């Protein structure tokens, strides 16, 4: 049985005060959400401690947006697994296209981060996806298969979430057609040894398209960017029909 996971990726938004204001509003809106759905908020590092205290006892899980592969060391600006687990983090996004594009993330470092997350009992959300030029060149399948091959070396597929995020659909307002997202996610599933790994779709997910996305047979949830910043919008997505 595949788990449904709806995760919000706040990226570099929200101070502690703004995060706590969001949590207070959002919690009441998901009181009656279907129990089978896992709700995750992936927030900036500076907000995680305060959010953890305010989410204690609720059904909302806390996620980070990155993790270093070492437990400690001279890695200025990085965050280690024990720092996340100490404050009650459950999930961590790894390999988001913005990390790959702006901060030199490679499939090799993605793999190291995945292994570190699992070592510390965190559930990694691995992001894969193709750029517009790669899609236009007909390379979508090749790019994603190669990403998975390199990213998943020695990774435990029983403790893993994958998010298919076509780079050309992130923050652009362009959503991948739900049937096409379903096809690519089916292709991702074919590469896995564990066919029950939850696979999300991410890329301009909004309240007005979540129902269509979640109707698809291969899609097990969503990784939501901009629309997760508003508690009403994100609650609408979490409570899709």
mmCIF file of the C-alpha atoms, coordinates in Angstrom:
data_MODEL
# 
_entry.id   MODEL 
# 
loop_
_atom_site.group_PDB 
_atom_site.id 
_atom_site.type_symbol 
_atom_site.label_atom_id 
_atom_site.label_alt_id 
_atom_site.label_comp_id 
_atom_site.label_asym_id 
_atom_site.label_entity_id 
_atom_site.label_seq_id 
_atom_site.pdbx_PDB_ins_code 
_atom_site.Cartn_x 
_atom_site.Cartn_y 
_atom_site.Cartn_z 
_atom_site.occupancy 
_atom_site.B_iso_or_equiv 
_atom_site.pdbx_formal_charge 
_atom_site.auth_seq_id 
_atom_site.auth_comp_id 
_atom_site.auth_asym_id 
_atom_site.auth_atom_id 
_atom_site.pdbx_PDB_model_num 
ATOM 1   C CA . UNK A 1 1   ? 0.000   0.000  0.000   1.00 0.00 ? 1   UNK A CA 1 
ATOM 2   C CA . UNK A 1 2   ? 1.538   3.296  -1.116  1.00 0.00 ? 2   UNK A CA 1 
ATOM 3   C CA . UNK A 1 3   ? 1.398   6.234  1.273   1.00 0.00 ? 3   UNK A CA 1 
ATOM 4   C CA . UNK A 1 4   ? -0.031  9.624  0.255   1.00 0.00 ? 4   UNK A CA 1 
ATOM 5   C CA . UNK A 1 5   ? 2.329   12.459 1.252   1.00 0.00 ? 5   UNK A CA 1 
ATOM 6   C CA . UNK A 1 6   ? 1.571   16.140 0.708   1.00 0.00 ? 6   UNK A CA 1 
ATOM 7   C CA . UNK A 1 7   ? 4.615   18.264 1.533   1.00 0.00 ? 7   UNK A CA 1 
ATOM 8   C CA . UNK A 1 8   ? 5.079   22.029 1.453   1.00 0.00 ? 8   UNK A CA 1 
ATOM 9   C CA . UNK A 1 9   ? 8.497   23.401 0.497   1.00 0.00 ? 9   UNK A CA 1 
ATOM 10  C CA . UNK A 1 10  ? 8.753   26.930 1.867   1.00 0.00 ? 10  UNK A CA 1 
ATOM 11  C CA . UNK A 1 11  ? 12.180  27.499 0.296   1.00 0.00 ? 11  UNK A CA 1 
ATOM 12  C CA . UNK A 1 12  ? 13.740  30.761 1.609   1.00 0.00 ? 12  UNK A CA 1 
ATOM 13  C CA . UNK A 1 13  ? 10.518  32.243 2.961   1.00 0.00 ? 13  UNK A CA 1 
ATOM 14  C CA . UNK A 1 14  ? 9.141   32.950 6.466   1.00 0.00 ? 14  UNK A CA 1 
ATOM 15  C CA . UNK A 1 15  ? 10.723  34.264 9.630   1.00 0.00 ? 15  UNK A CA 1 
ATOM 16  C CA . UNK A 1 16  ? 10.049  32.426 12.898  1.00 0.00 ? 16  UNK A CA 1 
ATOM 17  C CA . UNK A 1 17  ? 7.146   34.780 13.647  1.00 0.00 ? 17  UNK A CA 1 
ATOM 18  C CA . UNK A 1 18  ? 5.621   34.220 10.195  1.00 0.00 ? 18  UNK A CA 1 
ATOM 19  C CA . UNK A 1 19  ? 6.104   30.455 10.461  1.00 0.00 ? 19  UNK A CA 1 
ATOM 20  C CA . UNK A 1 20  ? 4.342   30.288 13.843  1.00 0.00 ? 20  UNK A CA 1 
ATOM 21  C CA . UNK A 1 21  ? 1.491   32.436 12.561  1.00 0.00 ? 21  UNK A CA 1 
ATOM 22  C CA . UNK A 1 22  ? 1.084   30.012 9.646   1.00 0.00 ? 22  UNK A CA 1 
ATOM 23  C CA . UNK A 1 23  ? 1.091   26.995 11.960  1.00 0.00 ? 23  UNK A CA 1 
ATOM 24  C CA . UNK A 1 24  ? -1.593  28.447 14.236  1.00 0.00 ? 24  UNK A CA 1 
ATOM 25  C CA . UNK A 1 25  ? -3.928  29.032 11.272  1.00 0.00 ? 25  UNK A CA 1 
ATOM 26  C CA . UNK A 1 26  ? -3.091  25.850 9.394   1.00 0.00 ? 26  UNK A CA 1 
ATOM 27  C CA . UNK A 1 27  ? -3.417  23.322 12.227  1.00 0.00 ? 27  UNK A CA 1 
ATOM 28  C CA . UNK A 1 28  ? -7.167  23.879 12.634  1.00 0.00 ? 28  UNK A CA 1 
ATOM 29  C CA . UNK A 1 29  ? -7.738  23.539 8.885   1.00 0.00 ? 29  UNK A CA 1 
ATOM 30  C CA . UNK A 1 30  ? -6.360  19.986 8.776   1.00 0.00 ? 30  UNK A CA 1 
ATOM 31  C CA . UNK A 1 31  ? -8.011  18.609 11.927  1.00 0.00 ? 31  UNK A CA 1 
ATOM 32  C CA . UNK A 1 32  ? -10.389 16.512 9.818   1.00 0.00 ? 32  UNK A CA 1 
ATOM 33  C CA . UNK A 1 33  ? -8.035  15.644 6.966   1.00 0.00 ? 33  UNK A CA 1 
ATOM 34  C CA . UNK A 1 34  ? -8.162  11.995 5.892   1.00 0.00 ? 34  UNK A CA 1 
ATOM 35  C CA . UNK A 1 35  ? -5.917  10.056 8.287   1.00 0.00 ? 35  UNK A CA 1 
ATOM 36  C CA . UNK A 1 36  ? -4.238  8.230  5.399   1.00 0.00 ? 36  UNK A CA 1 
ATOM 37  C CA . UNK A 1 37  ? -2.576  11.455 4.207   1.00 0.00 ? 37  UNK A CA 1 
ATOM 38  C CA . UNK A 1 38  ? 0.798   12.492 5.624   1.00 0.00 ? 38  UNK A CA 1 
ATOM 39  C CA . UNK A 1 39  ? 1.188   16.279 5.900   1.00 0.00 ? 39  UNK A CA 1 
ATOM 40  C CA . UNK A 1 40  ? 4.724   17.697 5.902   1.00 0.00 ? 40  UNK A CA 1 
ATOM 41  C CA . UNK A 1 41  ? 6.045   21.258 6.209   1.00 0.00 ? 41  UNK A CA 1 
ATOM 42  C CA . UNK A 1 42  ? 9.626   21.687 4.940   1.00 0.00 ? 42  UNK A CA 1 
ATOM 43  C CA . UNK A 1 43  ? 10.728  24.982 6.421   1.00 0.00 ? 43  UNK A CA 1 
ATOM 44  C CA . UNK A 1 44  ? 13.943  27.048 6.626   1.00 0.00 ? 44  UNK A CA 1 
ATOM 45  C CA . UNK A 1 45  ? 16.455  25.870 9.236   1.00 0.00 ? 45  UNK A CA 1 
ATOM 46  C CA . UNK A 1 46  ? 15.927  28.967 11.425  1.00 0.00 ? 46  UNK A CA 1 
ATOM 47  C CA . UNK A 1 47  ? 12.232  28.167 11.949  1.00 0.00 ? 47  UNK A CA 1 
ATOM 48  C CA . UNK A 1 48  ? 12.484  24.423 12.629  1.00 0.00 ? 48  UNK A CA 1 
ATOM 49  C CA . UNK A 1 49  ? 13.063  24.548 16.394  1.00 0.00 ? 49  UNK A CA 1 
ATOM 50  C CA . UNK A 1 50  ? 10.133  26.856 17.103  1.00 0.00 ? 50  UNK A CA 1 
ATOM 51  C CA . UNK A 1 51  ? 7.872   24.977 14.703  1.00 0.00 ? 51  UNK A CA 1 
ATOM 52  C CA . UNK A 1 52  ? 8.750   21.631 16.273  1.00 0.00 ? 52  UNK A CA 1 
ATOM 53  C CA . UNK A 1 53  ? 7.501   22.837 19.663  1.00 0.00 ? 53  UNK A CA 1 
ATOM 54  C CA . UNK A 1 54  ? 4.285   24.215 18.141  1.00 0.00 ? 54  UNK A CA 1 
ATOM 55  C CA . UNK A 1 55  ? 3.584   21.091 16.079  1.00 0.00 ? 55  UNK A CA 1 
ATOM 56  C CA . UNK A 1 56  ? 4.159   18.731 19.023  1.00 0.00 ? 56  UNK A CA 1 
ATOM 57  C CA . UNK A 1 57  ? 1.164   16.416 19.372  1.00 0.00 ? 57  UNK A CA 1 
ATOM 58  C CA . UNK A 1 58  ? -0.265  17.411 15.986  1.00 0.00 ? 58  UNK A CA 1 
ATOM 59  C CA . UNK A 1 59  ? -0.355  15.187 12.916  1.00 0.00 ? 59  UNK A CA 1 
ATOM 60  C CA . UNK A 1 60  ? 1.793   17.585 10.879  1.00 0.00 ? 60  UNK A CA 1 
ATOM 61  C CA . UNK A 1 61  ? 5.335   16.346 10.266  1.00 0.00 ? 61  UNK A CA 1 
ATOM 62  C CA . UNK A 1 62  ? 8.352   18.625 10.042  1.00 0.00 ? 62  UNK A CA 1 
ATOM 63  C CA . UNK A 1 63  ? 10.839  18.597 7.189   1.00 0.00 ? 63  UNK A CA 1 
ATOM 64  C CA . UNK A 1 64  ? 14.166  20.314 6.467   1.00 0.00 ? 64  UNK A CA 1 
ATOM 65  C CA . UNK A 1 65  ? 15.348  21.435 3.030   1.00 0.00 ? 65  UNK A CA 1 
ATOM 66  C CA . UNK A 1 66  ? 18.850  19.957 3.076   1.00 0.00 ? 66  UNK A CA 1 
ATOM 67  C CA . UNK A 1 67  ? 21.305  17.856 5.116   1.00 0.00 ? 67  UNK A CA 1 
ATOM 68  C CA . UNK A 1 68  ? 25.091  17.427 5.026   1.00 0.00 ? 68  UNK A CA 1 
ATOM 69  C CA . UNK A 1 69  ? 26.601  13.972 4.615   1.00 0.00 ? 69  UNK A CA 1 
ATOM 70  C CA . UNK A 1 70  ? 28.955  14.301 7.608   1.00 0.00 ? 70  UNK A CA 1 
ATOM 71  C CA . UNK A 1 71  ? 27.777  14.274 11.235  1.00 0.00 ? 71  UNK A CA 1 
ATOM 72  C CA . UNK A 1 72  ? 30.075  17.187 12.139  1.00 0.00 ? 72  UNK A CA 1 
ATOM 73  C CA . UNK A 1 73  ? 33.007  19.062 10.657  1.00 0.00 ? 73  UNK A CA 1 
ATOM 74  C CA . UNK A 1 74  ? 34.416  22.192 9.075   1.00 0.00 ? 74  UNK A CA 1 
ATOM 75  C CA . UNK A 1 75  ? 31.528  22.718 6.642   1.00 0.00 ? 75  UNK A CA 1 
ATOM 76  C CA . UNK A 1 76  ? 30.532  26.350 7.115   1.00 0.00 ? 76  UNK A CA 1 
ATOM 77  C CA . UNK A 1 77  ? 26.868  26.978 6.399   1.00 0.00 ? 77  UNK A CA 1 
ATOM 78  C CA . UNK A 1 78  ? 25.859  23.293 6.400   1.00 0.00 ? 78  UNK A CA 1 
ATOM 79  C CA . UNK A 1 79  ? 23.526  21.388 8.748   1.00 0.00 ? 79  UNK A CA 1 
ATOM 80  C CA . UNK A 1 80  ? 24.156  17.820 10.007  1.00 0.00 ? 80  UNK A CA 1 
ATOM 81  C CA . UNK A 1 81  ? 21.703  15.003 10.648  1.00 0.00 ? 81  UNK A CA 1 
ATOM 82  C CA . UNK A 1 82  ? 22.009  15.035 14.466  1.00 0.00 ? 82  UNK A CA 1 
ATOM 83  C CA . UNK A 1 83  ? 21.117  18.763 14.457  1.00 0.00 ? 83  UNK A CA 1 
ATOM 84  C CA . UNK A 1 84  ? 17.860  17.939 12.672  1.00 0.00 ? 84  UNK A CA 1 
ATOM 85  C CA . UNK A 1 85  ? 16.852  14.856 14.632  1.00 0.00 ? 85  UNK A CA 1 
ATOM 86  C CA . UNK A 1 86  ? 17.504  16.651 17.942  1.00 0.00 ? 86  UNK A CA 1 
ATOM 87  C CA . UNK A 1 87  ? 14.680  19.099 17.204  1.00 0.00 ? 87  UNK A CA 1 
ATOM 88  C CA . UNK A 1 88  ? 12.190  16.561 15.913  1.00 0.00 ? 88  UNK A CA 1 
ATOM 89  C CA . UNK A 1 89  ? 12.588  16.795 12.139  1.00 0.00 ? 89  UNK A CA 1 
ATOM 90  C CA . UNK A 1 90  ? 11.113  13.795 10.277  1.00 0.00 ? 90  UNK A CA 1 
ATOM 91  C CA . UNK A 1 91  ? 11.717  14.493 6.573   1.00 0.00 ? 91  UNK A CA 1 
ATOM 92  C CA . UNK A 1 92  ? 14.381  16.213 4.483   1.00 0.00 ? 92  UNK A CA 1 
ATOM 93  C CA . UNK A 1 93  ? 14.290  17.379 0.855   1.00 0.00 ? 93  UNK A CA 1 
ATOM 94  C CA . UNK A 1 94  ? 17.392  16.330 -1.069  1.00 0.00 ? 94  UNK A CA 1 
ATOM 95  C CA . UNK A 1 95  ? 18.512  17.223 -4.584  1.00 0.00 ? 95  UNK A CA 1 
ATOM 96  C CA . UNK A 1 96  ? 15.954  19.933 -5.309  1.00 0.00 ? 96  UNK A CA 1 
ATOM 97  C CA . UNK A 1 97  ? 16.634  21.455 -8.725  1.00 0.00 ? 97  UNK A CA 1 
ATOM 98  C CA . UNK A 1 98  ? 17.408  24.826 -7.101  1.00 0.00 ? 98  UNK A CA 1 
ATOM 99  C CA . UNK A 1 99  ? 20.168  23.155 -5.077  1.00 0.00 ? 99  UNK A CA 1 
ATOM 100 C CA . UNK A 1 100 ? 21.481  21.516 -8.253  1.00 0.00 ? 100 UNK A CA 1 
ATOM 101 C CA . UNK A 1 101 ? 21.208  24.719 -10.315 1.00 0.00 ? 101 UNK A CA 1 
ATOM 102 C CA . UNK A 1 102 ? 22.483  27.377 -7.894  1.00 0.00 ? 102 UNK A CA 1 
ATOM 103 C CA . UNK A 1 103 ? 24.651  25.534 -5.370  1.00 0.00 ? 103 UNK A CA 1 
ATOM 104 C CA . UNK A 1 104 ? 26.558  22.944 -7.362  1.00 0.00 ? 104 UNK A CA 1 
ATOM 105 C CA . UNK A 1 105 ? 24.663  19.884 -6.108  1.00 0.00 ? 105 UNK A CA 1 
ATOM 106 C CA . UNK A 1 106 ? 25.612  16.783 -8.109  1.00 0.00 ? 106 UNK A CA 1 
ATOM 107 C CA . UNK A 1 107 ? 24.177  13.279 -8.242  1.00 0.00 ? 107 UNK A CA 1 
ATOM 108 C CA . UNK A 1 108 ? 27.184  12.168 -6.191  1.00 0.00 ? 108 UNK A CA 1 
ATOM 109 C CA . UNK A 1 109 ? 26.519  14.662 -3.369  1.00 0.00 ? 109 UNK A CA 1 
ATOM 110 C CA . UNK A 1 110 ? 22.776  13.912 -3.558  1.00 0.00 ? 110 UNK A CA 1 
ATOM 111 C CA . UNK A 1 111 ? 23.602  10.243 -2.973  1.00 0.00 ? 111 UNK A CA 1 
ATOM 112 C CA . UNK A 1 112 ? 25.783  11.077 0.055   1.00 0.00 ? 112 UNK A CA 1 
ATOM 113 C CA . UNK A 1 113 ? 23.017  13.249 1.530   1.00 0.00 ? 113 UNK A CA 1 
ATOM 114 C CA . UNK A 1 114 ? 20.415  10.517 0.997   1.00 0.00 ? 114 UNK A CA 1 
ATOM 115 C CA . UNK A 1 115 ? 22.594  8.002  2.843   1.00 0.00 ? 115 UNK A CA 1 
ATOM 116 C CA . UNK A 1 116 ? 23.188  10.473 5.691   1.00 0.00 ? 116 UNK A CA 1 
ATOM 117 C CA . UNK A 1 117 ? 19.457  11.160 6.057   1.00 0.00 ? 117 UNK A CA 1 
ATOM 118 C CA . UNK A 1 118 ? 18.661  7.448  6.263   1.00 0.00 ? 118 UNK A CA 1 
ATOM 119 C CA . UNK A 1 119 ? 21.529  6.844  8.707   1.00 0.00 ? 119 UNK A CA 1 
ATOM 120 C CA . UNK A 1 120 ? 19.836  9.271  11.104  1.00 0.00 ? 120 UNK A CA 1 
ATOM 121 C CA . UNK A 1 121 ? 16.317  7.922  10.644  1.00 0.00 ? 121 UNK A CA 1 
ATOM 122 C CA . UNK A 1 122 ? 15.113  10.811 8.502   1.00 0.00 ? 122 UNK A CA 1 
ATOM 123 C CA . UNK A 1 123 ? 12.904  10.170 5.482   1.00 0.00 ? 123 UNK A CA 1 
ATOM 124 C CA . UNK A 1 124 ? 14.503  11.750 2.403   1.00 0.00 ? 124 UNK A CA 1 
ATOM 125 C CA . UNK A 1 125 ? 12.404  13.316 -0.350  1.00 0.00 ? 125 UNK A CA 1 
ATOM 126 C CA . UNK A 1 126 ? 14.596  12.903 -3.445  1.00 0.00 ? 126 UNK A CA 1 
ATOM 127 C CA . UNK A 1 127 ? 13.839  15.392 -6.235  1.00 0.00 ? 127 UNK A CA 1 
ATOM 128 C CA . UNK A 1 128 ? 14.424  14.463 -9.862  1.00 0.00 ? 128 UNK A CA 1 
ATOM 129 C CA . UNK A 1 129 ? 13.372  16.178 -13.068 1.00 0.00 ? 129 UNK A CA 1 
ATOM 130 C CA . UNK A 1 130 ? 14.373  17.537 -16.456 1.00 0.00 ? 130 UNK A CA 1 
ATOM 131 C CA . UNK A 1 131 ? 14.887  21.071 -17.774 1.00 0.00 ? 131 UNK A CA 1 
ATOM 132 C CA . UNK A 1 132 ? 12.911  22.653 -20.630 1.00 0.00 ? 132 UNK A CA 1 
ATOM 133 C CA . UNK A 1 133 ? 15.807  22.193 -23.065 1.00 0.00 ? 133 UNK A CA 1 
ATOM 134 C CA . UNK A 1 134 ? 16.185  18.536 -22.074 1.00 0.00 ? 134 UNK A CA 1 
ATOM 135 C CA . UNK A 1 135 ? 12.452  17.930 -22.539 1.00 0.00 ? 135 UNK A CA 1 
ATOM 136 C CA . UNK A 1 136 ? 12.446  19.722 -25.904 1.00 0.00 ? 136 UNK A CA 1 
ATOM 137 C CA . UNK A 1 137 ? 15.360  17.525 -26.997 1.00 0.00 ? 137 UNK A CA 1 
ATOM 138 C CA . UNK A 1 138 ? 13.379  14.386 -26.106 1.00 0.00 ? 138 UNK A CA 1 
ATOM 139 C CA . UNK A 1 139 ? 15.765  13.496 -23.278 1.00 0.00 ? 139 UNK A CA 1 
ATOM 140 C CA . UNK A 1 140 ? 13.299  13.402 -20.348 1.00 0.00 ? 140 UNK A CA 1 
ATOM 141 C CA . UNK A 1 141 ? 13.430  9.625  -19.873 1.00 0.00 ? 141 UNK A CA 1 
ATOM 142 C CA . UNK A 1 142 ? 17.221  9.379  -20.249 1.00 0.00 ? 142 UNK A CA 1 
ATOM 143 C CA . UNK A 1 143 ? 17.903  12.252 -17.822 1.00 0.00 ? 143 UNK A CA 1 
ATOM 144 C CA . UNK A 1 144 ? 15.620  10.882 -15.114 1.00 0.00 ? 144 UNK A CA 1 
ATOM 145 C CA . UNK A 1 145 ? 16.793  7.272  -15.417 1.00 0.00 ? 145 UNK A CA 1 
ATOM 146 C CA . UNK A 1 146 ? 20.413  8.457  -15.138 1.00 0.00 ? 146 UNK A CA 1 
ATOM 147 C CA . UNK A 1 147 ? 19.596  10.636 -12.118 1.00 0.00 ? 147 UNK A CA 1 
ATOM 148 C CA . UNK A 1 148 ? 17.961  7.707  -10.343 1.00 0.00 ? 148 UNK A CA 1 
ATOM 149 C CA . UNK A 1 149 ? 20.826  5.321  -11.142 1.00 0.00 ? 149 UNK A CA 1 
ATOM 150 C CA . UNK A 1 150 ? 23.406  7.659  -9.627  1.00 0.00 ? 150 UNK A CA 1 
ATOM 151 C CA . UNK A 1 151 ? 21.329  9.072  -6.773  1.00 0.00 ? 151 UNK A CA 1 
ATOM 152 C CA . UNK A 1 152 ? 20.064  5.759  -5.390  1.00 0.00 ? 152 UNK A CA 1 
ATOM 153 C CA . UNK A 1 153 ? 23.339  3.806  -5.039  1.00 0.00 ? 153 UNK A CA 1 
ATOM 154 C CA . UNK A 1 154 ? 23.085  1.837  -1.752  1.00 0.00 ? 154 UNK A CA 1 
ATOM 155 C CA . UNK A 1 155 ? 19.951  3.790  -0.712  1.00 0.00 ? 155 UNK A CA 1 
ATOM 156 C CA . UNK A 1 156 ? 17.271  1.894  1.250   1.00 0.00 ? 156 UNK A CA 1 
ATOM 157 C CA . UNK A 1 157 ? 14.126  2.128  -0.863  1.00 0.00 ? 157 UNK A CA 1 
ATOM 158 C CA . UNK A 1 158 ? 11.980  1.173  2.140   1.00 0.00 ? 158 UNK A CA 1 
ATOM 159 C CA . UNK A 1 159 ? 12.709  4.594  3.668   1.00 0.00 ? 159 UNK A CA 1 
ATOM 160 C CA . UNK A 1 160 ? 12.359  6.942  0.713   1.00 0.00 ? 160 UNK A CA 1 
ATOM 161 C CA . UNK A 1 161 ? 10.050  9.392  -1.037  1.00 0.00 ? 161 UNK A CA 1 
ATOM 162 C CA . UNK A 1 162 ? 10.683  10.598 -4.587  1.00 0.00 ? 162 UNK A CA 1 
ATOM 163 C CA . UNK A 1 163 ? 9.350   13.834 -6.066  1.00 0.00 ? 163 UNK A CA 1 
ATOM 164 C CA . UNK A 1 164 ? 9.163   14.239 -9.834  1.00 0.00 ? 164 UNK A CA 1 
ATOM 165 C CA . UNK A 1 165 ? 9.660   17.952 -10.396 1.00 0.00 ? 165 UNK A CA 1 
ATOM 166 C CA . UNK A 1 166 ? 9.977   18.983 -14.043 1.00 0.00 ? 166 UNK A CA 1 
ATOM 167 C CA . UNK A 1 167 ? 12.291  21.992 -13.683 1.00 0.00 ? 167 UNK A CA 1 
ATOM 168 C CA . UNK A 1 168 ? 10.407  23.924 -16.356 1.00 0.00 ? 168 UNK A CA 1 
ATOM 169 C CA . UNK A 1 169 ? 7.227   23.745 -14.224 1.00 0.00 ? 169 UNK A CA 1 
ATOM 170 C CA . UNK A 1 170 ? 8.691   24.962 -10.907 1.00 0.00 ? 170 UNK A CA 1 
ATOM 171 C CA . UNK A 1 171 ? 7.484   28.452 -10.043 1.00 0.00 ? 171 UNK A CA 1 
ATOM 172 C CA . UNK A 1 172 ? 6.632   29.190 -13.662 1.00 0.00 ? 172 UNK A CA 1 
ATOM 173 C CA . UNK A 1 173 ? 2.876   28.664 -13.559 1.00 0.00 ? 173 UNK A CA 1 
ATOM 174 C CA . UNK A 1 174 ? 3.349   25.919 -16.180 1.00 0.00 ? 174 UNK A CA 1 
ATOM 175 C CA . UNK A 1 175 ? 2.057   22.638 -14.812 1.00 0.00 ? 175 UNK A CA 1 
ATOM 176 C CA . UNK A 1 176 ? 3.024   19.404 -16.456 1.00 0.00 ? 176 UNK A CA 1 
ATOM 177 C CA . UNK A 1 177 ? -0.171  17.816 -17.835 1.00 0.00 ? 177 UNK A CA 1 
ATOM 178 C CA . UNK A 1 178 ? -1.359  15.405 -15.165 1.00 0.00 ? 178 UNK A CA 1 
ATOM 179 C CA . UNK A 1 179 ? -1.413  12.469 -17.585 1.00 0.00 ? 179 UNK A CA 1 
ATOM 180 C CA . UNK A 1 180 ? 2.172   13.233 -18.626 1.00 0.00 ? 180 UNK A CA 1 
ATOM 181 C CA . UNK A 1 181 ? 3.273   13.567 -14.984 1.00 0.00 ? 181 UNK A CA 1 
ATOM 182 C CA . UNK A 1 182 ? 1.604   10.198 -14.373 1.00 0.00 ? 182 UNK A CA 1 
ATOM 183 C CA . UNK A 1 183 ? 3.506   8.650  -17.310 1.00 0.00 ? 183 UNK A CA 1 
ATOM 184 C CA . UNK A 1 184 ? 6.895   9.908  -16.079 1.00 0.00 ? 184 UNK A CA 1 
ATOM 185 C CA . UNK A 1 185 ? 6.166   8.850  -12.496 1.00 0.00 ? 185 UNK A CA 1 
ATOM 186 C CA . UNK A 1 186 ? 5.264   5.400  -13.838 1.00 0.00 ? 186 UNK A CA 1 
ATOM 187 C CA . UNK A 1 187 ? 8.652   5.355  -15.581 1.00 0.00 ? 187 UNK A CA 1 
ATOM 188 C CA . UNK A 1 188 ? 10.352  6.297  -12.280 1.00 0.00 ? 188 UNK A CA 1 
ATOM 189 C CA . UNK A 1 189 ? 8.530   3.462  -10.509 1.00 0.00 ? 189 UNK A CA 1 
ATOM 190 C CA . UNK A 1 190 ? 9.768   0.985  -13.131 1.00 0.00 ? 190 UNK A CA 1 
ATOM 191 C CA . UNK A 1 191 ? 13.372  1.820  -12.140 1.00 0.00 ? 191 UNK A CA 1 
ATOM 192 C CA . UNK A 1 192 ? 12.802  1.010  -8.452  1.00 0.00 ? 192 UNK A CA 1 
ATOM 193 C CA . UNK A 1 193 ? 13.235  -2.293 -6.666  1.00 0.00 ? 193 UNK A CA 1 
ATOM 194 C CA . UNK A 1 194 ? 10.518  -1.257 -4.188  1.00 0.00 ? 194 UNK A CA 1 
ATOM 195 C CA . UNK A 1 195 ? 7.415   -0.422 -6.242  1.00 0.00 ? 195 UNK A CA 1 
ATOM 196 C CA . UNK A 1 196 ? 5.670   1.006  -3.153  1.00 0.00 ? 196 UNK A CA 1 
ATOM 197 C CA . UNK A 1 197 ? 7.973   4.021  -2.783  1.00 0.00 ? 197 UNK A CA 1 
ATOM 198 C CA . UNK A 1 198 ? 5.656   7.072  -2.611  1.00 0.00 ? 198 UNK A CA 1 
ATOM 199 C CA . UNK A 1 199 ? 6.261   9.279  -5.665  1.00 0.00 ? 199 UNK A CA 1 
ATOM 200 C CA . UNK A 1 200 ? 5.016   12.865 -5.572  1.00 0.00 ? 200 UNK A CA 1 
ATOM 201 C CA . UNK A 1 201 ? 4.495   15.374 -8.331  1.00 0.00 ? 201 UNK A CA 1 
ATOM 202 C CA . UNK A 1 202 ? 5.895   18.892 -7.868  1.00 0.00 ? 202 UNK A CA 1 
ATOM 203 C CA . UNK A 1 203 ? 5.697   21.940 -10.099 1.00 0.00 ? 203 UNK A CA 1 
ATOM 204 C CA . UNK A 1 204 ? 3.087   24.729 -9.854  1.00 0.00 ? 204 UNK A CA 1 
ATOM 205 C CA . UNK A 1 205 ? 0.679   22.599 -7.782  1.00 0.00 ? 205 UNK A CA 1 
ATOM 206 C CA . UNK A 1 206 ? -2.322  24.721 -6.777  1.00 0.00 ? 206 UNK A CA 1 
ATOM 207 C CA . UNK A 1 207 ? -5.773  24.278 -5.197  1.00 0.00 ? 207 UNK A CA 1 
ATOM 208 C CA . UNK A 1 208 ? -7.340  24.370 -8.685  1.00 0.00 ? 208 UNK A CA 1 
ATOM 209 C CA . UNK A 1 209 ? -5.265  21.510 -10.146 1.00 0.00 ? 209 UNK A CA 1 
ATOM 210 C CA . UNK A 1 210 ? -4.639  19.184 -7.182  1.00 0.00 ? 210 UNK A CA 1 
ATOM 211 C CA . UNK A 1 211 ? -7.773  17.089 -7.779  1.00 0.00 ? 211 UNK A CA 1 
ATOM 212 C CA . UNK A 1 212 ? -6.737  16.345 -11.361 1.00 0.00 ? 212 UNK A CA 1 
ATOM 213 C CA . UNK A 1 213 ? -3.174  15.514 -10.272 1.00 0.00 ? 213 UNK A CA 1 
ATOM 214 C CA . UNK A 1 214 ? -4.315  13.175 -7.504  1.00 0.00 ? 214 UNK A CA 1 
ATOM 215 C CA . UNK A 1 215 ? -6.719  11.314 -9.801  1.00 0.00 ? 215 UNK A CA 1 
ATOM 216 C CA . UNK A 1 216 ? -3.715  9.797  -11.571 1.00 0.00 ? 216 UNK A CA 1 
ATOM 217 C CA . UNK A 1 217 ? -2.914  6.185  -10.768 1.00 0.00 ? 217 UNK A CA 1 
ATOM 218 C CA . UNK A 1 218 ? 0.865   6.565  -10.217 1.00 0.00 ? 218 UNK A CA 1 
ATOM 219 C CA . UNK A 1 219 ? 0.904   9.845  -8.237  1.00 0.00 ? 219 UNK A CA 1 
ATOM 220 C CA . UNK A 1 220 ? 1.135   9.495  -4.453  1.00 0.00 ? 220 UNK A CA 1 
ATOM 221 C CA . UNK A 1 221 ? 1.072   13.124 -3.376  1.00 0.00 ? 221 UNK A CA 1 
ATOM 222 C CA . UNK A 1 222 ? 2.600   16.494 -4.094  1.00 0.00 ? 222 UNK A CA 1 
ATOM 223 C CA . UNK A 1 223 ? 5.617   18.607 -3.251  1.00 0.00 ? 223 UNK A CA 1 
ATOM 224 C CA . UNK A 1 224 ? 4.133   22.100 -3.185  1.00 0.00 ? 224 UNK A CA 1 
ATOM 225 C CA . UNK A 1 225 ? 6.138   25.321 -3.486  1.00 0.00 ? 225 UNK A CA 1 
ATOM 226 C CA . UNK A 1 226 ? 4.464   28.732 -3.649  1.00 0.00 ? 226 UNK A CA 1 
ATOM 227 C CA . UNK A 1 227 ? 0.966   27.536 -2.762  1.00 0.00 ? 227 UNK A CA 1 
ATOM 228 C CA . UNK A 1 228 ? 2.257   26.052 0.518   1.00 0.00 ? 228 UNK A CA 1 
ATOM 229 C CA . UNK A 1 229 ? 3.099   29.528 1.836   1.00 0.00 ? 229 UNK A CA 1 
ATOM 230 C CA . UNK A 1 230 ? -0.557  30.403 2.330   1.00 0.00 ? 230 UNK A CA 1 
ATOM 231 C CA . UNK A 1 231 ? -2.317  28.333 5.032   1.00 0.00 ? 231 UNK A CA 1 
ATOM 232 C CA . UNK A 1 232 ? -5.711  28.401 3.287   1.00 0.00 ? 232 UNK A CA 1 
ATOM 233 C CA . UNK A 1 233 ? -4.272  27.413 -0.099  1.00 0.00 ? 233 UNK A CA 1 
ATOM 234 C CA . UNK A 1 234 ? -2.130  24.654 1.355   1.00 0.00 ? 234 UNK A CA 1 
ATOM 235 C CA . UNK A 1 235 ? -5.041  23.332 3.410   1.00 0.00 ? 235 UNK A CA 1 
ATOM 236 C CA . UNK A 1 236 ? -7.135  23.206 0.214   1.00 0.00 ? 236 UNK A CA 1 
ATOM 237 C CA . UNK A 1 237 ? -4.418  21.133 -1.413  1.00 0.00 ? 237 UNK A CA 1 
ATOM 238 C CA . UNK A 1 238 ? -4.044  18.801 1.570   1.00 0.00 ? 238 UNK A CA 1 
ATOM 239 C CA . UNK A 1 239 ? -7.841  18.364 1.684   1.00 0.00 ? 239 UNK A CA 1 
ATOM 240 C CA . UNK A 1 240 ? -8.211  17.593 -2.039  1.00 0.00 ? 240 UNK A CA 1 
ATOM 241 C CA . UNK A 1 241 ? -11.341 15.674 -3.024  1.00 0.00 ? 241 UNK A CA 1 
# 
